[in-house]
Amino acid sequence: NIDPLQLALTGGEDYALVFTAPPEREAALRAARRARPIGSVTKGKPVVRVIDSGGKTVKTKGEGFQHF
């Protein structure tokens, strides 16, 4: 009886290489099928926001592995 979205967001054991790139490189990275955008980096207070496929913000519980 576990919410599949919460499990995907906090379950762990999922690995991917995550990196930043300038916005002007997005089209080239997509065309090469080398990377897929998952978010953006902006100035200000750090925040993680999950947006569903319909564009709505998903409330999360802030669970998961704490690296530090």
CYANA upper distance limits for C-alpha pairs under 8 A (distance plus 0.5 A):
  2 ILE  CA      6 GLN  CA      8.13
  2 ILE  CA      7 LEU  CA      7.42
  3 ASP  CA      7 LEU  CA      6.75
  4 PRO  CA      8 ALA  CA      6.63
  5 LEU  CA      9 LEU  CA      6.68
  6 GLN  CA     10 THR  CA      6.43
  6 GLN  CA     11 GLY  CA      8.05
  6 GLN  CA     60 THR  CA      7.85
  7 LEU  CA     11 GLY  CA      5.28
  8 ALA  CA     12 GLY  CA      8.22
  9 LEU  CA     64 GLY  CA      8.23
 10 THR  CA     63 GLU  CA      6.45
 10 THR  CA     64 GLY  CA      4.99
 10 THR  CA     65 PHE  CA      7.96
 11 GLY  CA     64 GLY  CA      7.25
 12 GLY  CA     64 GLY  CA      7.67
 12 GLY  CA     65 PHE  CA      7.78
 20 THR  CA     41 VAL  CA      8.46
 21 ALA  CA     25 ARG  CA      7.11
 21 ALA  CA     26 GLU  CA      8.09
 22 PRO  CA     26 GLU  CA      7.85
 25 ARG  CA     29 LEU  CA      6.70
 26 GLU  CA     30 ARG  CA      6.61
 26 GLU  CA     37 PRO  CA      8.02
 27 ALA  CA     31 ALA  CA      6.55
 28 ALA  CA     32 ALA  CA      6.65
 29 LEU  CA     33 ARG  CA      6.64
 29 LEU  CA     34 ARG  CA      5.98
 29 LEU  CA     35 ALA  CA      5.99
 29 LEU  CA     36 ARG  CA      7.88
 30 ARG  CA     34 ARG  CA      6.93
 30 ARG  CA     35 ALA  CA      6.50
 30 ARG  CA     36 ARG  CA      6.78
 49 ARG  CA     57 THR  CA      7.35
 49 ARG  CA     58 VAL  CA      7.99
 50 VAL  CA     57 THR  CA      6.22
 50 VAL  CA     58 VAL  CA      5.89
 50 VAL  CA     59 LYS  CA      7.93
 50 VAL  CA     60 THR  CA      8.30
 51 ILE  CA     55 GLY  CA      6.10
 51 ILE  CA     56 LYS  CA      5.88
 51 ILE  CA     57 THR  CA      5.00
 51 ILE  CA     58 VAL  CA      6.30
 52 ASP  CA     56 LYS  CA      5.95
 52 ASP  CA     57 THR  CA      6.89
 52 ASP  CA     58 VAL  CA      7.01
